């Protein structure tokens, strides 16, 4: 897996969300639309979004958005 990808554990995510009410909404930077969670290996899950981005010089560039 590319080392530049952000990684965190489920435990870390749970810790950040633990005190939030179930009704709390999560939003993703740059208007990302959550698509699915895919198993990529043992103890490795990938959060997937409908949009595709290319990062150049630390600036995200939207290259594809699926409006379905």
mmCIF file of the C-alpha atoms, coordinates in Angstrom:
data_MODEL
# 
_entry.id   MODEL 
# 
loop_
_atom_site.group_PDB 
_atom_site.id 
_atom_site.type_symbol 
_atom_site.label_atom_id 
_atom_site.label_alt_id 
_atom_site.label_comp_id 
_atom_site.label_asym_id 
_atom_site.label_entity_id 
_atom_site.label_seq_id 
_atom_site.pdbx_PDB_ins_code 
_atom_site.Cartn_x 
_atom_site.Cartn_y 
_atom_site.Cartn_z 
_atom_site.occupancy 
_atom_site.B_iso_or_equiv 
_atom_site.pdbx_formal_charge 
_atom_site.auth_seq_id 
_atom_site.auth_comp_id 
_atom_site.auth_asym_id 
_atom_site.auth_atom_id 
_atom_site.pdbx_PDB_model_num 
ATOM 1  C CA . UNK A 1 1  ? 0.000   0.000  0.000   1.00 0.00 ? 1  UNK A CA 1 
ATOM 2  C CA . UNK A 1 2  ? 1.223   3.492  -0.831  1.00 0.00 ? 2  UNK A CA 1 
ATOM 3  C CA . UNK A 1 3  ? 2.794   5.086  2.268   1.00 0.00 ? 3  UNK A CA 1 
ATOM 4  C CA . UNK A 1 4  ? 1.275   8.469  1.330   1.00 0.00 ? 4  UNK A CA 1 
ATOM 5  C CA . UNK A 1 5  ? -2.243  7.148  2.004   1.00 0.00 ? 5  UNK A CA 1 
ATOM 6  C CA . UNK A 1 6  ? -3.693  8.172  5.348   1.00 0.00 ? 6  UNK A CA 1 
ATOM 7  C CA . UNK A 1 7  ? -3.950  5.202  7.672   1.00 0.00 ? 7  UNK A CA 1 
ATOM 8  C CA . UNK A 1 8  ? -5.538  4.808  11.074  1.00 0.00 ? 8  UNK A CA 1 
ATOM 9  C CA . UNK A 1 9  ? -6.898  1.913  13.071  1.00 0.00 ? 9  UNK A CA 1 
ATOM 10 C CA . UNK A 1 10 ? -10.546 1.145  13.779  1.00 0.00 ? 10 UNK A CA 1 
ATOM 11 C CA . UNK A 1 11 ? -9.696  1.647  17.450  1.00 0.00 ? 11 UNK A CA 1 
ATOM 12 C CA . UNK A 1 12 ? -8.399  5.162  16.736  1.00 0.00 ? 12 UNK A CA 1 
ATOM 13 C CA . UNK A 1 13 ? -11.554 5.985  14.772  1.00 0.00 ? 13 UNK A CA 1 
ATOM 14 C CA . UNK A 1 14 ? -13.785 4.584  17.534  1.00 0.00 ? 14 UNK A CA 1 
ATOM 15 C CA . UNK A 1 15 ? -11.884 6.650  20.082  1.00 0.00 ? 15 UNK A CA 1 
ATOM 16 C CA . UNK A 1 16 ? -12.541 9.845  18.127  1.00 0.00 ? 16 UNK A CA 1 
ATOM 17 C CA . UNK A 1 17 ? -16.246 9.003  17.684  1.00 0.00 ? 17 UNK A CA 1 
ATOM 18 C CA . UNK A 1 18 ? -16.941 7.380  21.077  1.00 0.00 ? 18 UNK A CA 1 
ATOM 19 C CA . UNK A 1 19 ? -18.533 10.391 22.768  1.00 0.00 ? 19 UNK A CA 1 
ATOM 20 C CA . UNK A 1 20 ? -20.596 11.520 19.787  1.00 0.00 ? 20 UNK A CA 1 
ATOM 21 C CA . UNK A 1 21 ? -24.338 10.824 19.631  1.00 0.00 ? 21 UNK A CA 1 
ATOM 22 C CA . UNK A 1 22 ? -25.502 8.299  17.014  1.00 0.00 ? 22 UNK A CA 1 
ATOM 23 C CA . UNK A 1 23 ? -27.305 11.106 15.165  1.00 0.00 ? 23 UNK A CA 1 
ATOM 24 C CA . UNK A 1 24 ? -24.061 13.020 14.562  1.00 0.00 ? 24 UNK A CA 1 
ATOM 25 C CA . UNK A 1 25 ? -23.398 13.474 10.856  1.00 0.00 ? 25 UNK A CA 1 
ATOM 26 C CA . UNK A 1 26 ? -19.961 13.039 9.340   1.00 0.00 ? 26 UNK A CA 1 
ATOM 27 C CA . UNK A 1 27 ? -18.883 15.115 6.360   1.00 0.00 ? 27 UNK A CA 1 
ATOM 28 C CA . UNK A 1 28 ? -15.853 14.518 4.185   1.00 0.00 ? 28 UNK A CA 1 
ATOM 29 C CA . UNK A 1 29 ? -13.498 17.226 2.984   1.00 0.00 ? 29 UNK A CA 1 
ATOM 30 C CA . UNK A 1 30 ? -13.796 18.312 -0.658  1.00 0.00 ? 30 UNK A CA 1 
ATOM 31 C CA . UNK A 1 31 ? -17.405 17.070 -0.838  1.00 0.00 ? 31 UNK A CA 1 
ATOM 32 C CA . UNK A 1 32 ? -16.529 13.387 -1.016  1.00 0.00 ? 32 UNK A CA 1 
ATOM 33 C CA . UNK A 1 33 ? -19.471 10.977 -1.209  1.00 0.00 ? 33 UNK A CA 1 
ATOM 34 C CA . UNK A 1 34 ? -19.034 7.766  0.802   1.00 0.00 ? 34 UNK A CA 1 
ATOM 35 C CA . UNK A 1 35 ? -19.426 4.659  -1.394  1.00 0.00 ? 35 UNK A CA 1 
ATOM 36 C CA . UNK A 1 36 ? -18.395 1.526  0.508   1.00 0.00 ? 36 UNK A CA 1 
ATOM 37 C CA . UNK A 1 37 ? -15.867 -0.236 2.710   1.00 0.00 ? 37 UNK A CA 1 
ATOM 38 C CA . UNK A 1 38 ? -13.816 -2.931 0.979   1.00 0.00 ? 38 UNK A CA 1 
ATOM 39 C CA . UNK A 1 39 ? -11.606 -5.620 2.535   1.00 0.00 ? 39 UNK A CA 1 
ATOM 40 C CA . UNK A 1 40 ? -8.081  -5.329 1.114   1.00 0.00 ? 40 UNK A CA 1 
ATOM 41 C CA . UNK A 1 41 ? -6.282  -7.820 3.315   1.00 0.00 ? 41 UNK A CA 1 
ATOM 42 C CA . UNK A 1 42 ? -5.968  -9.248 6.789   1.00 0.00 ? 42 UNK A CA 1 
ATOM 43 C CA . UNK A 1 43 ? -6.749  -6.410 9.202   1.00 0.00 ? 43 UNK A CA 1 
ATOM 44 C CA . UNK A 1 44 ? -7.017  -3.951 6.299   1.00 0.00 ? 44 UNK A CA 1 
ATOM 45 C CA . UNK A 1 45 ? -10.225 -2.228 5.167   1.00 0.00 ? 45 UNK A CA 1 
ATOM 46 C CA . UNK A 1 46 ? -10.448 0.580  2.616   1.00 0.00 ? 46 UNK A CA 1 
ATOM 47 C CA . UNK A 1 47 ? -12.998 3.403  2.800   1.00 0.00 ? 47 UNK A CA 1 
ATOM 48 C CA . UNK A 1 48 ? -14.057 4.165  -0.768  1.00 0.00 ? 48 UNK A CA 1 
ATOM 49 C CA . UNK A 1 49 ? -15.652 7.286  -2.184  1.00 0.00 ? 49 UNK A CA 1 
ATOM 50 C CA . UNK A 1 50 ? -17.491 7.851  -5.463  1.00 0.00 ? 50 UNK A CA 1 
ATOM 51 C CA . UNK A 1 51 ? -15.179 10.656 -6.559  1.00 0.00 ? 51 UNK A CA 1 
ATOM 52 C CA . UNK A 1 52 ? -11.658 10.158 -7.884  1.00 0.00 ? 52 UNK A CA 1 
ATOM 53 C CA . UNK A 1 53 ? -8.940  12.665 -7.023  1.00 0.00 ? 53 UNK A CA 1 
ATOM 54 C CA . UNK A 1 54 ? -5.401  13.215 -8.226  1.00 0.00 ? 54 UNK A CA 1 
ATOM 55 C CA . UNK A 1 55 ? -3.089  14.966 -5.769  1.00 0.00 ? 55 UNK A CA 1 
ATOM 56 C CA . UNK A 1 56 ? -0.437  17.262 -7.238  1.00 0.00 ? 56 UNK A CA 1 
ATOM 57 C CA . UNK A 1 57 ? 1.805   19.309 -4.951  1.00 0.00 ? 57 UNK A CA 1 
ATOM 58 C CA . UNK A 1 58 ? -0.505  18.625 -1.987  1.00 0.00 ? 58 UNK A CA 1 
ATOM 59 C CA . UNK A 1 59 ? -3.498  20.101 -3.884  1.00 0.00 ? 59 UNK A CA 1 
ATOM 60 C CA . UNK A 1 60 ? -6.353  17.670 -4.679  1.00 0.00 ? 60 UNK A CA 1 
ATOM 61 C CA . UNK A 1 61 ? -7.747  17.857 -8.205  1.00 0.00 ? 61 UNK A CA 1 
ATOM 62 C CA . UNK A 1 62 ? -11.129 16.243 -8.930  1.00 0.00 ? 62 UNK A CA 1 
ATOM 63 C CA . UNK A 1 63 ? -10.682 14.056 -12.002 1.00 0.00 ? 63 UNK A CA 1 
ATOM 64 C CA . UNK A 1 64 ? -13.944 12.088 -11.918 1.00 0.00 ? 64 UNK A CA 1 
ATOM 65 C CA . UNK A 1 65 ? -17.268 12.353 -10.137 1.00 0.00 ? 65 UNK A CA 1 
ATOM 66 C CA . UNK A 1 66 ? -19.932 9.679  -10.491 1.00 0.00 ? 66 UNK A CA 1 
ATOM 67 C CA . UNK A 1 67 ? -23.290 11.354 -9.930  1.00 0.00 ? 67 UNK A CA 1 
ATOM 68 C CA . UNK A 1 68 ? -25.216 8.074  -9.888  1.00 0.00 ? 68 UNK A CA 1 
# 
